[in-house]
Amino acid sequence: MRGLLLASLFVSAVVLAASSPSHHHHHHRRPAAAPRVIHGDASVLVGGEGGAVTGVMKEGERLAQVYMPMNKHLSSSGSNLPVGGDVWPVAIYWCDVQVGTPPVSFPVAMDTGSFTLDIPNYNCPSCITKAPNTAYNPAKSSTSSNLDCATQCGFSCASNTCSFSNSYQTCDLTNPNNVCTITGLMYNDTVSLAGYGNVYATFGTITSQTSNFDQFLNIDGVMGLAGATSDGNVFAAMVDAGVIEQDVFAMCFNEGATSNGTVTFGGIDPSLYTGQIAYTPNTGGSGAGSTYNVNLQSLTVFGSVISSAANQAAILDSGTNVLLLPSQPYADLQAAFQASCATNGTNLHGICDVPAGQTLFDGACYPFTQAQLEAFPDLSVNLQGVDLTMTWNTYLSTNSPLNPNQSYRCLSIRNTGDGGFTIIGDTTMYNYYVVFDRVNTQIGWAPVNDKNCGSIPLTHRK
């Protein structure tokens, strides 16, 4: 994910399925176009601090500089849900989904970087049981059923129960290159969301997870929001079933009066943003296997354009908590900050006043006064048709796992390595109400109304 790199994978058929649609069975979870495959039965997805990394634009592909938004009308309908979580230490933002009969609420990370719903199984010694987490017990739901091994599973079967195994990178917050794995059993059952439902859907239940899966240490579960019903996307299943009228959802993150954000399913809520929504194309496409990708046209700080970050395919992943850049743009951004020490008369704490190799960009964390923080510049992120601003409070974060002193601030921009992915995560989304318009295959951005975002209880609006 963070995306909790949670794109579910075929057992023994990952490579074939990724390259040949004829191997994609309707009831299988579609694998992501993963950068590499290990062990034969598990893909490692290289992404952000938990971001499912899936099909991106071909290298060198360029888009027109001007984007004219699609205009199929989206009404102000839908339902709002309170959002929990934070950038650190939870490292995901989550909402509740209801599963089974009678319905049981499960907190799940909202992950635009993966496809499927995965929740803890009652027989999972390594799963997190503290509130608000709970566990799925098929025996306690009158509508639960196993997937038929002969016709529905497509994974491996034991005792006529369909099982899965997923491996990820960027799930370990202290080392994004470490691999984490979840395994479990798959079921069909009723699912409802934000007052919508029920639909009969396929999902995974976790029976084992590796101890370094940091993104699951507080909220143990994920709801993938990419792809189609055939990929395991339960939101798409509700749209297909007609219980959600519009194929659109939107989210904002803000420490409000009652929660840390708000998510709208099935529409757009004008009370959650100010001004107008500006749109950029979703280059990840639509339908089965589709993801949320945008064109990063430029990254600018102190008026200096980071040329190596220009015209890059970027993954928009609510399951990744920070901004992730490959080695060259990361190094060039660091150089632009360090150049300001001499040219702009600034004395950026953690950049200009520390030895080489001990800067924020090197992973060091420092205490800051308010005046020191306010000396840091805005970081301008230009997408096709949309100009976004990251203020210092979105890229200098407390409570990082990188430092034992939780009041210290660390840089919440991280390096994905040579040839790594560019992933736009929660810190860039933070100042905005972000609309995932699946009707018109575009992403909308509007300044968040911080008086309302995080202050709205569960509301169902038709």
Secondary structure, DSSP 8 states (H G I E B T S, - for coil): -TTT------SS-HHHHHH-GGG--TTS------SEEETTTEEEE--STT--------TT----S----------S-EEEEE-EEESSSS-EEEEEEEETTTTEEEEEEEETT---EEEEBSS-TTS--STT---B-GGG-TT-EE--IIIII-SEEETTEEEEEEEEES-STT-TTSEEEEEEEEEEEEEEETTEEEEEEEEEEEEEE-TT-GGGSSS--EEE-SS-GGGT-HHHHHHHHTSS-SSEEEEEE---SSSSEEEEESS--GGGB-S--EEEE-TT-SSTT---EEEEEEEEETTEE-GGGTTEEEEE-TT--SEEE-HHHHHHHHHHHHHHHHHS----TTTTSS-TT-SGGGT--B---HHHHHTS--EEEEETTEEEEE-HHHHEESS-TT-S-TTSBEE-EEE--TT--EEE-HHHHTTEEEEEETTTTEEEEEEB-TTTTT----EEE-
